[in-house]
Amino acid sequence: METLRIEPIPAFEDNYFWLLVRNGDAAVVDPGDAQPVLERLHREGLRLRAIVVTHHHRDHVGGVAQLKAATGAYVYGPAAEEIPARDAALAQGDTIDLLGVPFTVLDVPGHTRGHIAYHAPSAHIVFVGDTLFAAGCGRLFEGTPPQMYASLAKLAALPPLTRIYCAHEYTLANLRFARAVEPDNAALVERMQRCEAQRARGEPTIPTTLAEELATNPFLRCDQPAVRAAAEAREPGAGADAVRTFAAIRAWKDRF
């Protein structure tokens, strides 16, 4: 059997729809627009079997109904949100099969109330939507800082080699903020240089790995003295615990 391939379909300004391919079959994650997906399917002669949704924002679901109508693909999405043409409503602990690979659903609210992620332990893969970004995390549109911190902690507990597939190319902007939080973090300097070179070549900086995020993502490092000190300097009292630190640096990032 062919090895599972995962490829980005760039869309809009900075979105990635993730295309999973195996033996001529395909699945797509968070297709906000049908057209680039249909073009890729046609060009490669692929059969779309599944559409996988992490949350309800338009740039993640805008192409779902058209893709389902065109291909008959089965639509998976979060139970706690309105997802167009959804066939299966999923929540924490549910499992699905995508092209022969088992994925377990994780509830990761914060960016939206019902946001979910899809984790394949056997393949060391997790699709995180807009909860976790390379060197960053999603804005809190519907959730609270404690919710989002708990969601990020759930993802941070996955094996370090897990490859993280997020939905936006925000990496360089996130790294600039991360360096403002931790200017003395040498791993951030190295990562910035590497990612700048990738973008200069027109390459995506995604996927990242959890190990790299744990070393350089300030939102996963709220228990680190340097991050707490940076939060405290911005907002007295914010360094008292990890959740308050998270809330302070997320608010800082919103204005950065």
Secondary structure as UniProt FT lines:
FT   STRAND          5..11
FT   TURN            12..14
FT   STRAND          15..22
FT   TURN            23..24
FT   STRAND          25..29
FT   HELIX           34..44
FT   STRAND          47..52
FT   HELIX           58..61
FT   TURN            62..63
FT   HELIX           64..71
FT   STRAND          74..78
FT   TURN            79..80
FT   TURN            84..85
FT   STRAND          88..90
FT   TURN            92..93
FT   STRAND          95..98
FT   TURN            99..100
FT   STRAND          101..107
FT   TURN            113..114
FT   STRAND          116..120
FT   TURN            121..124
FT   STRAND          125..129
FT   STRAND          132..133
FT   TURN            134..135
FT   STRAND          136..137
FT   HELIX           145..156
FT   TURN            160..161
FT   STRAND          163..166
FT   HELIX           171..181
FT   TURN            183..184
FT   HELIX           186..200
FT   TURN            201..202
FT   STRAND          208..209
FT   HELIX           210..216
FT   HELIX           218..220
FT   TURN            222..223
FT   HELIX           225..234
FT   TURN            236..237
FT   HELIX           238..240
FT   HELIX           242..255
//
